[in-house]
């Protein structure tokens, strides 16, 4: 199969004219977007290399894993925990539907975490096989850009490998961040929350986004006392206000203590646990404090400024509508660009990149009407405009329809 490239008139170049590069494409980062871009580019006949940090459930600047955040420490393991958290209520409800549960229902956190780790390890292997089956060369190590067409990969033993590529794609994703407050080292992020050795009987969650709401739901569903603190009046900023109100009521109905309009001041280690102090001086003690206060692009160690790749104030890589950076041979997709940070969006961007660069089909990612789900208990899903955004865009009359349903299961369960 001939290699097709449609970039600045390069579509007519032959394979021989490209042969002085080691690869047609080298991808830094083997998460959802990077793997998709690598596989699809290879399917168009490109010679593709990809590098990724070694696997571990908890990430760092030098630890990651093929599959990326969604597979290893995001969507997949989180949903496993969500499913685990829903069974407690279902088993109790079952008594009202004729099931005699004579023995005491007990929850084994360590068993669930072990099963979760087994599953993400299995998926890590599947993603590696997907790359191999597509003919993509995988390197385990840390990649950085040392020139507009050159990459350096530092392997686990410290050996440095250098390669050239006609195109370089950055797909390094993002990492959870801790807020700059005293005692921040006492708190954890979602990475650690998915792999805790002991189940926290008392949990404090700081944040208002979907990660905060989801972990509050998970731990409460498993029997923990949960306090959720956030700075605004309602959780889930950016979602439809009516739905935000419903979520807040559902959280409270499940026994989660909400603390709106609350900023956090510091954490202190005590004999009884971790003491959390608000800016108003209120004190709370918990076994674990989760920071769900945002993520930052993984761009610091890529050597971007040295090669002229522009980033914004938080380190997100600036790209054009085709995901091309300020350096023509370097591209970026996924969370590292901080556009819409969702796995399906990264997959779309990876597909569009491959079509544009190697498929002869210039394709722009379409960010309109992107669906989104929050795996709270019960879950929330949205697509399209919120009521607030619709009002901003519509000059004329806006009709709003609302329906409320009370499942029969709830009325029988009492």
N, C-alpha and C positions, 0 to 999 in steps of 0.2 A: 504494500500500500504506500502510495506517495504521501509525503507530508505536506499539508496545506497550511500556509500561514498568511493571514490577511491583516498585516500590520504595516501601515505606512508604505504600501506598495510592495511588501515583501512576498506577496502571494505567488510570484512567478519564480522565486528562488528555488533551485534544485537541492536535492539532498547533499550532493557533493559540495555545494557552496556553503552549506551549514556544517560540514564535517569537521571543521577546525575547533568546534566546541565539543566538550565531553558529553553534554546533554543538550537537547532542545529546550528542556524545561527542568529546573530544579526547584522543588517546593520545600520551604522551611516550615515545618509544622504538619503533623499527620492527624489532625482532628477531622471532624466531619467535612468541613469545606476543603481542606487540603487533600484529603483522600479522594473526594469526589473530583476535584480538578485534576489530580494526577491520573486517576483511572480513565476519565473521559478524554484527557489529552493523549494518553497512550492509545486509546481506541482509534484516534485519528492518525496514528502512525508516528507520533512523537516519541523520542527517546527520553524517558523521564526518570529522574532521581528524586528522592524525598528523604528528609531526615527528621527524627523525632527523639526527644529525650527519653531516658529509660523509664519503664513503667513503675508506678506506685500509686496507691489510692489517694494519697495526699500530695499535692503538687508543691513545687518550689521553683526557684529560678533554674534549677538544674535537674528537676524531676518532672516527668509528664506521663507519656505513654501513648502508643498508637491507639487511636479512637478519640482522644481528646476529652475535653470537659464533659460533653453530653454523655458519652459512653462510660467514662471512668468515675467522674465525680460531679455529675450533673443530673440531667433528665432521667437516665436509666436507673441508677441507684436510688435516686430520690423517689421515683415512682414505686420502687420495690418497698421502700419504707412507708410510703403512703398506703399501699395495699395492706401492709402489715397493720397499720394503725386503724384501718376501717373494720377489721374483723372483730375487735373487742365489742363495739357497739352492735354489730350484726349478730354476734353470738348471744348477747343479752336480749336483743329483740326477738331472737328465735324462740325464746320461752313463750312469747305471746302468740306464736304461730304453731303451737303444738309440740315443740321439741323439748324433751326433758333433759336438761343438762345438770346431772346430779353432782358431778365433781366440780370443784372450784376451778374457775378459769384463770390460768396464769400465763403471763407473757414472758418469753425468753429473748431478751435483747441480743445477747451474744450469739445465739443461734441464727437470728435474722441477719445480723451483720456478717456472720460467716457465710451465709448463703448469698448475700449481696456481693461479697468479695469474690466468691466462686464465679458468679455470673459475669461480673465485669472482667475477670481474668479470661473467661471463655470468649467474651466479645473482643477483647484485645487480640487474642489469637485469630479470631475470624477476620478482623480488619487487616492483620498482617497477611493472611492468606489471600484476601481480596486484592491487595497490592501485588503480591507475587503472581497471582493468576492473570493480572492485567499487564504483566511484564514490567512493572515499576521496580526500580532498584531502591531498597530501603537501607538507610544508614542509621544506626543508633548512636546518637550523640547530639551535642549542641551545635547548631548552625549559626553562622553569622556572615554578613556580606562584607567582602573585602574589596570589591570593585563592582562596576556596573554590570559585569558579566562573570563575576567570580565569587565563589562561596568557600568558606572554610568550615569543616566539621571536626569538632573535638570529640574524639571517642572516649569511652569510659576509662581507658587506661592512660588518657592524656595525649595519645597520638593525634596529630592534626593531619587531616586530609584536605587537599585543595582540588577544586573542580571548576570548570568553566561551563557556562550555560548561555544559550541564546536569550532565554527568558528566565527570570527568577520570580517566583511567587511566594509572598509572605502570608502565612496562614497560622500564626502563632497564638491566636485567641486572646484571652484575658484571664486575670487572676483576681480572686476575692481579696479585698483590702481591709485592713484594720484602721479605725479612725485615730487621729493623732491626739490621744488623751492619755493622761497618766494611768499606768497599769494596763495598757492595751495588750501586753504580752500575756495577761491572765485570761483574756477572752479567746474565742475560737472563731473560725470562719466555717462556711458550709463544707469545705473540704474535710476538716476534722470532725464536724458534726455527723458526717456519714460513716465515720469509722471509730466512734467512741468505744473504748473498752468497757465502760460501765454505763448503764442507763441513768440519766439524770432525773432524780425525783423532783428537783426544783430547777426550772429553767427560766432564764431571762433572755428575751430576744430583742435586739435593738435594730430597728429598721421598719420600713413601711412597704417594701416591694414584695414581689411574689415569693422570693426566697424566705423572707421573714414570715409571711403569712403561712407558707407551706410547712416550715419547720415548727411553728407554733401549733399548727393542726396535727402534725405527726406526733410530737411529744405529748400533747394533750390526749390524743387518741390512744396512747399507750399508757396513760395514767399519771403523767407528771403534772405538777402544778406549774402553770405557765403564765408569765407576765410579758406582755408585748408593749414596747415603748416606741413611739414615733413622734416626729416633730410637727406634723400637720394635724388637722382635725380628724382626718380619715386615713386609713391605709390605702395602698395601691394608687398612688398619684399617677395621673395620666389615663386612668380608666374612667369609664362613665360614672358620674357622681352617684346616680341612682344605684348602680351595681356596687359601688364602694360602700354605700350605706347598708345594702343587703349583706355584704361580706362581713362588715363590722358587727351587725346583729347576729349573724351566724356564729362568729367567733365567740361572742359573749354568751350565746346560748349554749355553746359547748363547754363553757366554764373557763375560757381564757380571759385573763384580766387585762383589759386595754388601758393604756396610759397615753392618751393623745396630748399633743402640744407639750411634749416633754423632751428636753435635751439632756444628754448625759454628760457628766463631769469627769468621773474617774472610777477606777476599780481598785479595790484593796483586798489582799489575801488575808483571811481570818481563819481561826480554828474551826469555825462553823461553815466555812465555804468562802465564796467570793462575794464581797460586799460591793454593791453598785450604788453610786451616789449621783443623784440628778443635780441639775444646775440650781434647783431650788433647795437643795440640801436634804431631800428625802433619801432614805436609805432602804435598800432591799438586799437580801442575801439569797444566793442560789448555788447550786452545784456546778452549773455551767452558764456562761454568758456568751451568747452567739452574736457576733457582729454580722448583720446582713445589710450593710450600709454602702454597698457599691463594689464595682469591679474596675480594674485598670488594665489597659491594653498591655500585652506582653511585647514591648518594643525596646526596652532599655538596653538589652545586651546584643542587639542586632547590628550595632555599628552604623546606624542609619545616617547620622549627621555627617560622618566622614565620607560617605558616598553621595551625599546630596539629596537624600530622601526626606521630604518635608513631613513634619508631624505637627499636631496642634498642641494646645497647652497641657493636655493630660497625657500626651504621648501617642494618641491615635494617629495612624498614618493617613495623610491626605491623599485621596484618589479622585479620578474623574469619573464620569458616568459609566465607563467601561472597566473600572477598578484599576486603572493605571496610575502609578505614582508620578512624582515630579521627575523621576529618572525613567526614560522611555522603555528600558529593558526590564524594569522592576515593577511588579504588580502586587496588589494586596487585597485580600478578601476576609470576611468574617469579623469577629469581635475586635480584632486589632485595628480595624478601621472605624469602629464605633458608629456604625450606621443604624441598622436594626439588629440587635444582638440576640438572635434566635437561631437555633440549629437549622431549621428549614430555609432560612434566609441565606445562611452560609452555603448550604447545598445549592441554592439557586445561583448565588454569585460564582461558585465554582464551576457550575455548568455553563453559565454565560461566558466565563473566562475561556474555557476550553473551546467553545464554539467560535468565539471571537478570534483567538490567537491561532488555533490549529484546525478549526473546522470550516474556515471560509465563510462564517455566518456571524457578522458583527451583531452582538446581542447585549443589550443593556438590562441589568436587573430591574424588575418592576416591583416597586415597594408599595403599591396601592393595595389596599384591602388585604393586608397580611393578617391571618388569624393568629390568635394567641390564647394559651390556656394557662390557668393558675390551678395547681393541684392542691388546693385547699380541701378541707372536708366540710361540706360538699364542694366540688370543684366549680370553677368559673371559666367560661370561654367567651371570647369576643371576636368579631371580625367587622371591618368597616369603621365608620365614623362613630365616635361617641356623640351623645346629645350635645355636649358643649362644643365640640368641633364642628358639628353639623350647623349649629346656630351661627357660628363664625363664617361659614361658607355660603349659607343660603340667604339671599336677600328677601325672598318672599316668605309666605307662610310655611311653617314647618309642622307637620303632623307627627305626633308621637303616640305610639300604641304600647300599652303595658298590660301584661297578663301575669297573674300570680297563680301558681299551682301548689296545692298541698297534697303530696303523695299519700295514697290510702295507707301505705305501710306505716306512715307516721301516726295516723289516727288510731290504728290498731295497736301499735306499740305503746301508745300512751306517752 
